[in-house]
C-alpha cells in the first residue's frame, strides 16, 4: 500500500507519491468535485492510502 497525496487545484487534481513527489495521475477537464471523486476512487482501486490537500486558498480536508 502506497501513501499518496491528492493535490486539489482549481482546474485539475493530481495524485502525488508522498515519498518521492512524483505525479502518478492527473485528472482535469471536469468539474473539480468530479475530479476529486474520480481520483479518490482510483486510489481505492490501487489500494493507496490517500490524504487530500487543497491549494492554499481552498479549505483543507483529509481522508483516510
MOPAC internal coordinates of N, CA, C and O (Angstrom, degrees):
PM7 1SCF
backbone

  N    0.0000 0     0.00 0     0.00 0    0    0    0
  C    1.4493 1     0.00 0     0.00 0    1    0    0
  C    1.5305 1   108.62 1     0.00 0    2    1    0
  O    1.2310 1   120.59 1   -54.32 1    3    2    1
  N    1.3108 1   116.47 1   125.68 1    3    2    1
  C    1.4579 1   122.23 1   179.82 1    5    3    2
  C    1.5240 1   110.49 1   -96.52 1    6    5    3
  O    1.2310 1   120.64 1   -32.13 1    7    6    5
  N    1.3271 1   116.38 1   147.87 1    7    6    5
  C    1.4549 1   122.00 1   172.14 1    9    7    6
  C    1.5174 1   107.98 1   -92.12 1   10    9    7
  O    1.2310 1   120.69 1   -50.52 1   11   10    9
  N    1.3254 1   116.29 1   129.48 1   11   10    9
  C    1.4518 1   120.76 1   179.84 1   13   11   10
  C    1.5194 1   109.88 1  -132.72 1   14   13   11
  O    1.2310 1   121.64 1   -21.25 1   15   14   13
  N    1.3286 1   114.46 1   158.75 1   15   14   13
  C    1.4532 1   121.70 1   171.91 1   17   15   14
  C    1.5148 1   107.18 1  -110.11 1   18   17   15
  O    1.2310 1   120.78 1   -43.84 1   19   18   17
  N    1.3252 1   116.11 1   136.16 1   19   18   17
  C    1.4567 1   121.69 1   172.14 1   21   19   18
  C    1.5191 1   105.20 1  -101.66 1   22   21   19
  O    1.2310 1   120.77 1   -73.93 1   23   22   21
  N    1.3220 1   116.14 1   106.07 1   23   22   21
  C    1.4546 1   121.90 1  -174.46 1   25   23   22
  C    1.5240 1   108.34 1   -96.36 1   26   25   23
  O    1.2310 1   120.37 1   -65.62 1   27   26   25
  N    1.3412 1   116.90 1   114.38 1   27   26   25
  C    1.4580 1   122.75 1  -175.04 1   29   27   26
  C    1.5250 1   109.76 1   -97.81 1   30   29   27
  O    1.2310 1   121.55 1   -63.39 1   31   30   29
  N    1.3301 1   114.63 1   116.61 1   31   30   29
  C    1.4531 1   122.45 1   176.23 1   33   31   30
  C    1.5337 1   107.33 1  -110.85 1   34   33   31
  O    1.2310 1   118.97 1   -14.76 1   35   34   33
  N    1.3183 1   119.57 1   165.24 1   35   34   33
  C    1.4710 1   120.50 1  -178.51 1   37   35   34
  C    1.5340 1   113.80 1   -58.22 1   38   37   35
  O    1.2310 1   119.33 1   144.14 1   39   38   37
  N    1.3254 1   118.88 1   -35.86 1   39   38   37
  C    1.4676 1   120.48 1  -174.69 1   41   39   38
  C    1.5155 1   114.59 1  -111.25 1   42   41   39
  O    1.2310 1   119.50 1   173.74 1   43   42   41
  N    1.3398 1   118.56 1    -6.26 1   43   42   41
  C    1.4609 1   120.47 1   179.35 1   45   43   42
  C    1.5283 1   110.48 1  -157.56 1   46   45   43
  O    1.2310 1   121.67 1   -15.92 1   47   46   45
  N    1.3243 1   114.40 1   164.08 1   47   46   45
  C    1.4592 1   121.89 1   177.50 1   49   47   46
  C    1.5260 1   107.32 1  -126.55 1   50   49   47
  O    1.2310 1   120.87 1   -50.84 1   51   50   49
  N    1.3333 1   115.94 1   129.16 1   51   50   49
  C    1.4551 1   121.42 1  -177.61 1   53   51   50
  C    1.5275 1   110.30 1  -112.73 1   54   53   51
  O    1.2310 1   120.39 1   -39.57 1   55   54   53
  N    1.3275 1   116.85 1   140.43 1   55   54   53
  C    1.4531 1   121.74 1   169.38 1   57   55   54
  C    1.5230 1   105.91 1  -101.63 1   58   57   55
  O    1.2310 1   120.76 1   -58.95 1   59   58   57
  N    1.3371 1   116.16 1   121.05 1   59   58   57
  C    1.4591 1   121.92 1  -172.93 1   61   59   58
  C    1.5224 1   109.50 1  -122.35 1   62   61   59
  O    1.2310 1   120.49 1   -46.20 1   63   62   61
  N    1.3282 1   116.66 1   133.80 1   63   62   61
  C    1.4612 1   121.27 1   175.12 1   65   63   62
  C    1.5234 1   108.24 1   -64.16 1   66   65   63
  O    1.2310 1   120.28 1   -55.08 1   67   66   65
  N    1.3280 1   117.07 1   124.92 1   67   66   65
  C    1.4630 1   121.65 1  -174.71 1   69   67   66
  C    1.5303 1   112.44 1   -66.01 1   70   69   67
  O    1.2310 1   119.61 1   150.90 1   71   70   69
  N    1.3194 1   118.35 1   -29.10 1   71   70   69
  C    1.4658 1   121.04 1  -178.65 1   73   71   70
  C    1.5198 1   113.04 1   -83.88 1   74   73   71
  O    1.2310 1   120.26 1   133.69 1   75   74   73
  N    1.3341 1   117.10 1   -46.31 1   75   74   73
  C    1.4609 1   120.84 1  -172.56 1   77   75   74
  C    1.5261 1   113.89 1   -97.43 1   78   77   75
  O    1.2310 1   120.13 1   159.07 1   79   78   77
  N    1.3326 1   117.36 1   -20.93 1   79   78   77
  C    1.4566 1   120.75 1  -175.90 1   81   79   78
  C    1.5220 1   113.23 1    80.93 1   82   81   79
  O    1.2310 1   120.34 1  -175.65 1   83   82   81
  N    1.3280 1   116.95 1     4.35 1   83   82   81
  C    1.4589 1   121.66 1   179.90 1   85   83   82
  C    1.5302 1   110.45 1   -69.38 1   86   85   83
  O    1.2310 1   120.51 1   -44.69 1   87   86   85
  N    1.3326 1   116.62 1   135.31 1   87   86   85
  C    1.4602 1   121.05 1   175.45 1   89   87   86
  C    1.5215 1   107.80 1   -77.03 1   90   89   87
  O    1.2310 1   120.67 1   -61.06 1   91   90   89
  N    1.3302 1   116.32 1   118.94 1   91   90   89
  C    1.4531 1   121.16 1  -178.20 1   93   91   90
  C    1.5197 1   111.76 1   -90.90 1   94   93   91
  O    1.2310 1   120.77 1   138.08 1   95   94   93
  N    1.3356 1   116.13 1   -41.92 1   95   94   93
  C    1.4608 1   121.84 1  -178.79 1   97   95   94
  C    1.5139 1   109.22 1  -146.04 1   98   97   95
  O    1.2310 1   121.43 1   -24.97 1   99   98   97
  N    1.3356 1   114.86 1   155.03 1   99   98   97
  C    1.4612 1   121.72 1  -179.03 1  101   99   98
  C    1.5272 1   107.20 1  -136.30 1  102  101   99
  O    1.2310 1   120.35 1   -45.19 1  103  102  101
  N    1.3339 1   116.94 1   134.81 1  103  102  101
  C    1.4593 1   121.20 1   177.26 1  105  103  102
  C    1.5210 1   108.22 1  -128.48 1  106  105  103
  O    1.2310 1   120.68 1   -53.96 1  107  106  105
  N    1.3334 1   116.30 1   126.04 1  107  106  105
  C    1.4604 1   120.84 1   179.48 1  109  107  106
  C    1.5236 1   108.85 1  -151.42 1  110  109  107
  O    1.2310 1   121.23 1    -4.02 1  111  110  109
  N    1.3292 1   115.26 1   175.98 1  111  110  109
  C    1.4554 1   119.68 1   176.71 1  113  111  110
  C    1.5103 1   114.33 1    86.01 1  114  113  111
  O    1.2310 1   120.03 1  -172.56 1  115  114  113
  N    1.3015 1   117.55 1     7.44 1  115  114  113
  C    1.4657 1   122.40 1   178.10 1  117  115  114
  C    1.5164 1   108.31 1  -130.63 1  118  117  115
  O    1.2310 1   121.14 1    -1.72 1  119  118  117
  N    1.3144 1   115.42 1   178.28 1  119  118  117
  C    1.4644 1   120.92 1   172.01 1  121  119  118
  C    1.5290 1   107.43 1   -63.83 1  122  121  119
  O    1.2310 1   120.37 1   -40.36 1  123  122  121
  N    1.3202 1   116.90 1   139.64 1  123  122  121
  C    1.4643 1   121.30 1  -174.39 1  125  123  122
  C    1.5250 1   112.50 1   -52.70 1  126  125  123
  O    1.2310 1   119.53 1   136.03 1  127  126  125
  N    1.3285 1   118.50 1   -43.97 1  127  126  125
  C    1.4668 1   120.50 1  -179.25 1  129  127  126
  C    1.5296 1   111.71 1   -62.02 1  130  129  127
  O    1.2310 1   120.10 1   144.08 1  131  130  129
  N    1.3285 1   117.41 1   -35.92 1  131  130  129
  C    1.4683 1   119.91 1   176.39 1  133  131  130
  C    1.5252 1   111.06 1   -67.87 1  134  133  131
  O    1.2310 1   120.69 1   142.03 1  135  134  133
  N    1.3217 1   116.28 1   -37.97 1  135  134  133
  C    1.4685 1   119.83 1   175.90 1  137  135  134
  C    1.5167 1   110.72 1   -60.38 1  138  137  135
  O    1.2310 1   120.15 1   134.09 1  139  138  137
  N    1.3367 1   117.32 1   -45.91 1  139  138  137
  C    1.4671 1   121.66 1  -179.97 1  141  139  138
  C    1.5223 1   109.70 1   -61.08 1  142  141  139
  O    1.2310 1   120.31 1   133.49 1  143  142  141
  N    1.3309 1   117.01 1   -46.51 1  143  142  141
  C    1.4723 1   120.90 1  -179.79 1  145  143  142
  C    1.5164 1   111.05 1   -59.98 1  146  145  143
  O    1.2310 1   120.52 1   135.94 1  147  146  145
  N    1.3278 1   116.61 1   -44.06 1  147  146  145
  C    1.4649 1   120.86 1  -179.76 1  149  147  146
  C    1.5258 1   111.21 1   -61.88 1  150  149  147
  O    1.2310 1   120.55 1   134.69 1  151  150  149
  N    1.3220 1   116.55 1   -45.31 1  151  150  149
  C    1.4647 1   120.38 1  -178.41 1  153  151  150
  C    1.5255 1   111.20 1   -66.33 1  154  153  151
  O    1.2310 1   119.80 1   140.05 1  155  154  153
  N    1.3347 1   117.98 1   -39.95 1  155  154  153
  C    1.4720 1   120.92 1   177.67 1  157  155  154
  C    1.5262 1   110.08 1   -61.37 1  158  157  155
  O    1.2310 1   120.41 1   135.52 1  159  158  157
  N    1.3321 1   116.82 1   -44.48 1  159  158  157
  C    1.4670 1   119.57 1   178.12 1  161  159  158
  C    1.5226 1   111.93 1   -63.18 1  162  161  159
  O    1.2310 1   120.09 1   141.61 1  163  162  161
  N    1.3444 1   117.43 1   -38.39 1  163  162  161
  C    1.4652 1   120.34 1   176.65 1  165  163  162
  C    1.5294 1   110.77 1   -63.12 1  166  165  163
  O    1.2310 1   120.49 1   140.97 1  167  166  165
  N    1.3296 1   116.66 1   -39.03 1  167  166  165
  C    1.4724 1   119.88 1   178.03 1  169  167  166
  C    1.5108 1   110.81 1   -62.52 1  170  169  167
  O    1.2310 1   120.21 1   139.13 1  171  170  169
  N    1.3244 1   117.21 1   -40.87 1  171  170  169
  C    1.4695 1   120.12 1   177.15 1  173  171  170
  C    1.5287 1   109.89 1   -61.70 1  174  173  171
  O    1.2310 1   120.50 1   136.82 1  175  174  173
  N    1.3526 1   116.64 1   -43.18 1  175  174  173
  C    1.4674 1   120.62 1   179.57 1  177  175  174
  C    1.5225 1   111.64 1   -60.35 1  178  177  175
  O    1.2310 1   120.43 1   140.81 1  179  178  177
  N    1.3406 1   116.79 1   -39.19 1  179  178  177
  C    1.4598 1   121.34 1  -179.37 1  181  179  178
  C    1.5304 1   112.36 1   -88.02 1  182  181  179
  O    1.2310 1   120.21 1  -175.59 1  183  182  181
  N    1.3286 1   117.19 1     4.41 1  183  182  181
  C    1.4647 1   123.73 1  -179.78 1  185  183  182
  C    1.5258 1   111.51 1    54.75 1  186  185  183
  O    1.2310 1   121.31 1  -135.44 1  187  186  185
  N    1.3390 1   115.09 1    44.56 1  187  186  185
  C    1.4529 1   121.31 1   178.93 1  189  187  186
  C    1.5292 1   109.59 1   -97.40 1  190  189  187
  O    1.2310 1   121.18 1   -36.02 1  191  190  189
  N    1.3189 1   115.34 1   143.98 1  191  190  189
  C    1.4573 1   121.62 1   173.91 1  193  191  190
  C    1.5285 1   106.69 1   -89.53 1  194  193  191
  O    1.2310 1   120.61 1   -65.37 1  195  194  193
  N    1.3423 1   116.44 1   114.63 1  195  194  193
  C    1.4620 1   120.22 1  -170.64 1  197  195  194
  C    1.5230 1   112.71 1  -113.36 1  198  197  195
  O    1.2310 1   121.78 1   -32.65 1  199  198  197
  N    1.3234 1   114.19 1   147.35 1  199  198  197
  C    1.4578 1   121.95 1   171.86 1  201  199  198
  C    1.5249 1   106.53 1  -126.83 1  202  201  199
  O    1.2310 1   120.25 1   -51.55 1  203  202  201
  N    1.3339 1   117.13 1   128.45 1  203  202  201
  C    1.4615 1   121.31 1  -179.31 1  205  203  202
  C    1.5236 1   109.25 1   -88.35 1  206  205  203
  O    1.2310 1   120.93 1   -49.56 1  207  206  205
  N    1.3334 1   115.83 1   130.44 1  207  206  205
  C    1.4574 1   122.41 1   179.32 1  209  207  206
  C    1.5295 1   108.11 1  -126.22 1  210  209  207
  O    1.2310 1   120.74 1   -55.42 1  211  210  209
  N    1.3255 1   116.19 1   124.58 1  211  210  209
  C    1.4633 1   120.90 1   179.25 1  213  211  210
  C    1.5227 1   109.67 1   -96.76 1  214  213  211
  O    1.2310 1   120.70 1   -28.21 1  215  214  213
  N    1.3310 1   116.27 1   151.79 1  215  214  213
  C    1.4538 1   120.34 1   174.43 1  217  215  214
  C    1.5157 1   109.96 1   -56.85 1  218  217  215
  O    1.2310 1   120.42 1   -19.25 1  219  218  217
  N    1.2926 1   116.81 1   160.75 1  219  218  217
  C    1.4643 1   123.70 1  -171.88 1  221  219  218
  C    1.5272 1   113.92 1   -48.72 1  222  221  219
  O    1.2310 1   119.68 1   137.01 1  223  222  221
  N    1.3264 1   118.21 1   -42.99 1  223  222  221
  C    1.4638 1   119.72 1  -176.12 1  225  223  222
  C    1.5266 1   113.64 1   -78.78 1  226  225  223
  O    1.2310 1   120.18 1   172.25 1  227  226  225
  N    1.3396 1   117.26 1    -7.75 1  227  226  225
  C    1.4519 1   122.02 1  -179.54 1  229  227  226
  C    1.5320 1   110.45 1   -95.94 1  230  229  227
  O    1.2310 1   119.83 1   -26.60 1  231  230  229
  N    1.3355 1   117.93 1   153.40 1  231  230  229
  C    1.4710 1   119.49 1   176.72 1  233  231  230
  C    1.5355 1   109.85 1   -67.35 1  234  233  231
  O    1.2310 1   120.54 1   -37.49 1  235  234  233
  N    1.3209 1   116.57 1   142.51 1  235  234  233
  C    1.4738 1   121.82 1  -179.32 1  237  235  234
  C    1.5195 1   110.12 1   -81.30 1  238  237  235
  O    1.2310 1   121.36 1   -30.85 1  239  238  237
  N    1.3149 1   115.01 1   149.15 1  239  238  237
  C    1.4649 1   121.32 1  -179.50 1  241  239  238
  C    1.5220 1   107.08 1  -155.84 1  242  241  239
  O    1.2310 1   119.69 1   -31.83 1  243  242  241
  N    1.3283 1   118.20 1   148.17 1  243  242  241
  C    1.4642 1   119.70 1   175.10 1  245  243  242
  C    1.5260 1   109.25 1  -136.81 1  246  245  243
  O    1.2310 1   121.13 1   -24.33 1  247  246  245
  N    1.3175 1   115.45 1   155.67 1  247  246  245
  C    1.4577 1   122.00 1  -178.98 1  249  247  246
  C    1.5213 1   108.17 1  -136.92 1  250  249  247
  O    1.2310 1   119.73 1   -35.42 1  251  250  249
  N    1.3039 1   118.11 1   144.58 1  251  250  249
  C    1.4800 1   120.75 1   179.06 1  253  251  250
  C    1.5038 1   109.87 1  -117.69 1  254  253  251
  O    1.2310 1   120.10 1   180.00 1  255  254  253

